[in-house]
């Protein structure tokens, strides 16, 4: 039986819907002019002014030949002087591709006149991708006009303000993961930014318009082993980034509460924690014996220090695709500590760039796989009803930009990526009772976005627009389907807390944030758990229309480059890091000592005296649906197999087990540099 207040709220919603429609009928005439805010050099766009890339199937796009790219990159890297000018002025490795519907699935097919035919799956359910593309609201404003930071030929970002500036502090890492974007610890040299270089990248990013990067993420390698990690966080806060994040494996945070507190005090707001599943078995492909224990300890330590946790799960088909439900259940069982889940279908780059076709097809995982697995493994959401492109959030950013007005110093974070890049859904969780509901069950998201665009297009100013937004929220809210204790008041508060529309203080998030502010924001009874899927490209499915709309630019010594163009694509990472390398690995070790690497089953030394305060599902720990895959599972296993075949079939040799084992990666042992030594050098 529904609580009486639910009936009252339902009645209010019906009245509000009628009132909204009446006002909007008149509001659509003579809309207000678009203004140019302080943070931009261009006026804000009305919804009908937004352009769209070619969508639907079949369609033609510009892609890359996986073989030509590798050959061209090797040619550039082998030259006496590395010069990336060719990548700026020529279309290196580019070929046409067609995206087609075939047997209810979506595929990319392409042909190179030299290397032949390539194809890869884009979606296992064509209806899902059609639904996602149909919800795309249009591109954000055109990107920056400068040529110093954004001049990378076909890889240049053309649309949008960006959401998260990513900076790799170092290519060193304390693990040996496979897969790995950057092939950490294996390239033969060290590329590590100095503190002056880090400051220069941060300063330049906010010196141009649109002044848009409200978030910065420090990455690597493993950013926590950079001697400048803490100072980089402090400086980011100082110059105006109000959301400072780090992408981490969690080892340093698990080892030291003091280090967690130091990071929080410096201004770290979010830790994007690599988290591939529940239990050490589900993380065994990362080659650390007690990696799941590390994750649990890192979560506890970071939360205690005041840092919010984002679980980042790389999904590889037939390796850990059974963990989708387990990871979501873990978040649902620990709503006070997990703020966000980012599932990332594997991108075959870095160590996996030359993957065999057989393993690629066996391990390929798409966003459509994710939507299906959430339904099958958790029993929530319908793929073609409750999932949306991440770019739909751009409509919310447009409204917030309108409400904050022309004098705002910074633009809102706007997730204006291509609809094939990322998808999301959300669950509202009662932190006290753990009751949860998928948000699309009680809030009509498509209808709300349509009305929000109408409000933004009308351009009536802050307070009139806020009133209309309140009516729109009421109109599309179904109190009968909402969680038991969730109310209209909570709905309004959640919206205001996210976008700062009324100016009410829910706890600061800027550089002056205190422990009290953190506690105030956490006091909210409701956890809006966002479940995202972000699928980064590789050479087999590369689409330049996606690159042009990238929202995650990489800040480098050669300017800002699209995430996929840097890590995959033509391979800007390989070129820039080699151009600006600090030293060979051997020389670096002579001057700085070796850092500890955990691989081949080595365990991280943890304090097991105190138990972690996290809830675990016993069934998920047992991993009853562990996938089994025949044949090589990693690039290293493929290399071992190919070497064995060559020696047996060509050289007519028989390899014993011990000889095969010798092909395994070498573990680099620690010289035991202490964390306080790292911290000292960071402040020097």
N, C-alpha and C positions, 0 to 999 in steps of 0.2 A: 504494500500500500504506500502510495506517495505521501510525503510530508505535505501539509497544507500550503506551506510556502511555495512548493513547486507549482501548484495550481495558480497561485497568485502571479508568480513569475511568468508562467505561460500566458496568462491573460495580458500582462504588461507587454510581453513580446509581441503579441498580436496587435495590440493598440499601437505600439511603436512602429511596427511594420507599415500600418496604414498611414501613420503620420509622416514617416520617412518618404513614402511614395508620393504623398501629396506635396510636401515641400520640394522634393527633388523635381517634380513636374515643372515647377516654376523656376527652380534653381538652375535648370539646364540652359536657360536662355541668357544670353549676354554673359558668358563666363568671364571671370577675372583674368587679366593678362598674366602671363608667366613672368616671374621675376628672376633676376640673376643674383643668386646669393653671394655673399662675400667669398665663400670657399670655392666658387666656380667662376670660370670665364665665359660660361654659356648659360642661357636661360634654361629653367627646368622644362621638361617635355610634358605635353599633354599625352594622354594614352594613345590618341589617334596619330600623334607625331612620331611614335616609336617605330623604328624599323624592325624587320625580322629577317633572319637568315633563311635560305631555302629550307623548307621542311616538307614532310610527307615522303611517300615512296611510290615509285623510284625517284631518285634525285642524283645529280652529279655533283661532286665536290673535288677539291684539290687535296691530294694525299702525298705519301712518300713511298718510294721503293725501299723495303727493308735492307736490301743488299747494296744499292747505290749509295745510301746514306753512310753505311759503315765504311765503304771504300773511300768516299769523299772525305770523311772525317779522318781516316788514317792518312790520307794524302796531306791534309792540312797539318796534322800533328807530326808528320815525319819531316816536314820542311825545316831547313836550318833555323828559320825564324817563323814562329807561329803567327799567322795573319788571318783573322776571320773575315776580312773584307769580302771575300768570295761569297760568304753566307749572306751578306747585306745586299750585294749587287746582283746576285744571280739566284735562280730557283734551283738550288742544288738538290738533286735526288727527287724532285717533284714529279708526280704523275697524276693522272686523273683517276678517280674512283667512282663507282656507282653504288649507291645504297639501295638495296632491293628487298622486296618481300618474297620469301620463298617458303612454301609449305608451312605457313603460319608463323614463320620466324623472320627476323630482319638480319641481313648479311651485308657486309662491305666486300665488294669484289673489285680487283684492279689488276692491270697488266703492265709490266715493264717491258719495253722492246728488247732489253738486254737480258733480264733475269726471269722473265716469264710471269706466270699467273700467281696471284695471292688472294686469299679470301679468309674472312673471319666473321664470327657471329657477333651481332650487336644486341640481339634480344631473342630469348627463346619464346616470347609471346609478342607477336606483332601488335595485338590489341593494347598491351601495356604501353609500348612506346608511342603508339598513336595517341593514347590518352594523355601521356606526359607532354607530347609536343603540342597538343590542342590547348593545354593549360598555360603555355608560354605567353607572358604578358608583353613581350617586346624588349628590345635592347635598351640599355641605359644610355645616358648622354654619351656623346663621342668622347674618346679618351683625350688626354694631354696633347698639347701642341708642340712640345719641346722635341728637339732632335738629339740632345745629349744623353738623356736617360732611355729614350725609347726609339732607337733606330737599329732594328735588327732584321731588316728585310721582310720576308714573308712571315717571320715569327713575331712581328711587332703587334702589340695589343692595340686594337682600333676602337673598341667600345667599352664603356664602363669606367668607373672610378676605382675599382679594386676593392677587395674586402680585407684581405690579410696579406701584408707584406712579409715574405718569408726570407730569412737570412740564415745561411749556413755558417755557423761560427768556425767549424773545423770539419775536415773530412776524416779525422780520427774517430774511432769508435771503440767501446769496450765490449762489443759483441761481434759475431761473425754470421750475421743473418743471411739466409737465402730464402726468399728474395730480398734484394737490397737495391734501392734506387741508384745509389752512388757507388756501389762496389767498394764500400769502405774497407780500409786496411789492405787493399789488394792492388792498388794502382801504382805502387812503387815510389810515391812521393807524398809529402804532406802539404796540404793547402789549408792554412789557418789564418783568419783575419786578425790584424792588429786592432787594438782598441780605437786608434785614429781612423782606420778604415771602416770600422763598424759605425762610428759616429758620423762619418762622411755619408755613408749609405742612408742612415736614418735622417740626417739633415736634408739631403737632396730629395728624399721621398715626400717631404712635406713642404718643399720650397716651390712646387709647381701647382697649377690648378688643372683639374679639380683637386682641392686639398682634401684628400679622401681616405687616407689610410688611418683609420682609428684603431686598427689592430696590427700588431706585429708579432710574428712567431719566430723564435730562434730555434734552429734545427741543426742538423749535421748529416753524417757522423752523429755523434752524441754530444749535444751542446753543453751538457753539464761538465764535460772534461776540458772545456776551453777555460783558460785562466781568466778570460774576460766575461764570463757568463753573468756574474752578479752585477758587475759594473755596466754591462749592456742593458740589463733590466732597469737599473737606476736611471741611466741616461734616457732611455725610451720614455719613462714616466716624466722625466724632467722636461722634455721637449714637447710633450703633449699626447703621446699615444695612451689612450685610457684602457686599452685591453692588451696586456703583454702576456704572451703565451710561450710555452716551449714544447717541442715535440721530443719525447724522451722515452727511453726503455725503462726508466725508473730505478735503475741500479743504485745510483748515487743517492737518490731520495730515500730508498729503502734502507740504505746503510746508515743514514745519519739524520736524526730529527733536527739537529742543530743546522744542518745544511738546508733543510726544508724551511726552517724559521728564517734563515738568512735570505733565502729566495723570496719568501713572502714579504719580509720587511723591505726588500729592495723594490718590490712592486709586482711580483709575478702573480697574475690573476688566474690563469688556466694552465694546467698541465695536460697536454695531449699524450696520454699514456698508451704506448703500444700494448695491446691486450688481445691476444689471439684466441682465447677460449678459457674454459673453466677446468682447472686441474693441470698438473705438470705434464701429463700425457698430451693434452691439447696444445701445449706450447713446446713440445719436444723438438719440433722442426727448427726451433731457434737455437738449439744446441747448448742450452744452459740447464743444468740438472734440476735446479729448484726455481725455475723462472716464475712459476705461478705464485710461489711463496714471496718472491721479490715483489710481484705486482700488489699482492694484498698488503704487504708492509708499506709499500710506497703510498698506496691509497690512504691508509690510516695516518701515516706521518704527514702527508701533504694536507689532508683535511684538517688535522689538528692544528697545523700551522696557518690555515686560512686560505689555502689554494684550492680552487675548484677542479674537479676531475672530469676529463673527457676521455672516454674509452675509445681507442682507435684500433679497429680490427681489420687486418688484411685478410681477405677471403680468397682462398685458393681451392678451386673445385677438386674434390677427391682427396683433399688434405685436411681442411678444417671447416668445410661448408656445413657440417653438422653442428657447429658452434653458434650459429645465428640465434637460435632459441635460447641456448644456455647463457649467452652474453646478455640478452634482453632480460631474462629472468633474474640474473644477477643484479642488474640495475633496478628492476622492479622491487627486489627484496632489500635493496639498500638505497632508498630514495633520498636519504639525507646526505649521501656522500657522492652520488653519481649524477652529474648535471646534463650529460649529453653522450650520445653514442654516434661515432662516425665509422660506418662500415666502408671499407675501401676494397672493391674488387681488384684483384691482382693486375698490375701492369708489368708486362714482360719487358723490362729494361734493366740497365745496370748489369748485374750478374746473369740475367736471363735474356739479354738482347738477342743472342744467337740460339735460342731455344729450338728444339726440333719440332716439326709440325705435329707429330703424334702427342708429345707432352703438352704442347700449347692447346690443342683441342681438348685434351683430357682435363686440363687444369683451368681452362677459360671460365670465368665467372662474370656475369653481367648484372646490371641493376635489376633486370627482370628476374634473374635468379633470386636476388635478395628479396624482392617483394613477395615472390612465391614462397620462399623459405620462412619469412616472418609469419605468413598465414599458416603454413603447414606445421611449423615447429612451435609456434606460440598460440595460434588460434585467434589472432587478432588481425584486423585490417583486410580489406579487399584490394587487390593490386590495381584494378582499374577504377576505383572509387576513392580510396583513402590516401593514395600517394600522389605527390605533386612535384613538379620541377622545383629545385631550390630557388630558381630565378623568380618564382611566384612571390618570394619574400621581397622582391624589388618593389612591388606595389605598396607594401607596408612602409618601406623606406621612403618612397615618394610622398606618401601622406605625412610621415613624420617630418620630412624636409619642408613641406608646406606649413605645418604647424609651428615649426621652429623659426620660420620666417627668413627674410633676406639678410638679417644681421648675424646669423649663425656663423661661427668661425670654422666649423667642421661639417662636412656632409655626413649623413647617416651611412652606416655600413650597408651597402647595397649588393645583394648577391645576384648579380645580373649575368650569370654564366649561361652558356648554351644549354637547352633542355636535355641534351644527351649527356651532359657532364655530371649532373647530380640530381638526386631526388630525396624526398623526405616525407615523414609523417610524424605525428606527435601523440604522446600519451599523457594524460593528466593523472597524477598519483597523489593520493592523500598520504602525507608522510606519517601520520599518526596511525591510521588503520590499514594502510597499504592498498586500499581500494583504488582501482584504476579504471579509466575509460579512454579509448582512443578519442582524441579531440574531434575528428571528423564525425563521430557519432552524435555529438551534441552541439557542434558548431558547423554550420553550412559554409565551408571554406570557399568554394567557387562563387557562391552568391555574395558572401562578404567581400571578396576581392572585387567583384564587378561593381558593387555599390561604393566601395572605397575608391575605385578609379573614378567613378562619377563625382564623388566629393572632391577629389584632388583636381579633376578637370574643371570643376566650377570655380575653384580658387577664391573662396569667400573670406579668407583670413583665418587666424588661429582659432578664436573662440567659436565662431559660427561653424567652422569645420569640425571642431571637437564635439560640438553638440550633435551634428549630423553623424559623426562617427559613433557616438554613443547610441543613437537611434539604430544605426546599422547593426551594431553588435547585438542589441536587443532583438531586432528583426530576425536575425539568423541564429539565435540561441534557442535550443530546445531543452528546457529545464527537466523534462521527464527522462531524458537520456543521460543527463549529467551525473557525476558522482553524488552520492547521498548528501554530503555536507558542503558541496560546491554551490555557490550562490552567484547572483548577478553582481553583487559587490565584489566578490573574488574575481570575476571575469574582468570587470572594469579595472581593478587594481593590477591584475596581471598585465593588461594592455598598457596601462600608464607606466608601470614599473619598467617595462621593456623599452618604451620609446620616450619617456620623460615629457609627456605632453602637457601636464598641468604644472610642472615645476615642483611637485611634492617630493620631499627627500625620503627615499626608501633605503638610504645608505649610499654614500659616495662610491664611485667607481674610478675616479680620476687619480692623479698622482698623489693627492692628499688623503687617500683612503686610509682609514684606521681600522684597528681590530674591531672597534665598536661598529663601524660601518659594515664590516663583513658579517658580524653577528646579526645586525639588523636585517640585512638582505636574506640571511639564512632563516630568519624567524618566520618567514612565509610558510604556511602549512602546506602549500601545494607545490609540487615539483612538476613543472612543464618539461617533461623528458622528450627532447627532440631526438628522433632516430633518423639519421641521414645516411645516404649512400653517395659517395664521391668516387667516380670512376676516372682515374687518370689514363691518358692515352699511351699507346706504345706504337711502334713502327708499323704494326699490322693493322691497326684501326685508326690511324692518324687522320684527322680532319682539320684543315686549316680554318674552317668556319668556327670551330670550337676555340682554337688558339686565339683568334681575333677578339674573342669575348672573355678572355681569361680574367678571373677575379682574384687569382693568387699569384701576383707577380713576385719573382725572385729578385731580391736586391743583391747586386754583385758589383765587382770592380769595373765591369763593363756595362753598367746600367741595369734597368729593370727588364726582366725577360719573363714571358709566360712560363708558368710551372711546367707544362708539358713540353714546351720548346726547349726548356733548360734541361729537364731530366730525360726526356725522350726526344722526339722530333729529330732535328739535325744533330743534336748533341752539344748544345752550348756549354753544358757543364764540363764535359771532358776538355773542351778547348780552353775555357776561361781558367779552370783550375790548373791546367798545365802551363798556361801563360803566366800565371801569378803564383806558382808553387813556391813554398818557402825553402824546401830542401828535399833531398832524397830521404827515404825512410832511414837508411843507415846513418846518414849525417845527422838527421833529427835525433835519433836515439843517442848518438855520441854527445850531442849538446844538451839534450833535455832529459834523457833517460827514457826507458820504455814504460808505457802505460799498461795497466792490467787488462787482459782480454779474456772473456769468459766464452769458451767454446769447447766442443767435443765432450760435452757432459759436465764440464767443470761447474761447481756450485758457488754461489755468492755467499760469503760469510754473513749471516744475519743473527740478530739477537732473538733467539727463540724463547727466551725466558718469559716474555710478556705475550699474551695471545692477541691476535688481531680481533677487532670488533666488527666483523662483517658476517653477514648471513650467507650461507652456502647451501645450494640444493644438492642433497646427497646423490640423487639420480644423475644429475649433470656431472658430478665429480667422477662417477663410474663410467661415464661416456659410453652408453649402450649402443649408440649408432655410429661408432667410429668408422669412417670410410676406409676402404681398402683399395689401393691403386697398384696395379702391376707395372713393372718397369721402373726406370729412373724417375725420381721425384724432384730432383734439384739439378741445377747446372753442374754442380760438382759430380753428382752421380752419373750424369750424362757423359761428362769428360772422362771419368774412370771407365765407363762402359766402352766408349769409343777407343780409348787407348788399349783396352784389353782386346777388343775386336781387331784392331790394327796389328797388335803384336802376335795374336794367335793366327789371324788369317793371312796377313801379309808377310810378317817376319817368321811365321810358323813356330812361334814360341808358346809355351804353356805357362801361364801365370798362376802362382799359388796365392792363397788368401793373404799371406803376409805381404806379398808384393803389391797386391791391389790396395791394401791398407796404406802403403807408403804414398799413395797418391792423394791422401786426405790433406786438407789445409793444415798448415803448421800453426800450432798454438803459440802465441807470444806470451811468455811468462812475465809476471810483474816484478818491478823493482821496488814496489811498495811505496810510491809517492803518496804522502798523506794529503787529506783534503785541506787541512789548514795551510799546507804549503801552496796548494793551488790558489786558495783564497788570498794569501799574502801576495802572490805574484799578480793576481788580478787587480789589486789596488795599488800596485807599484807604478 
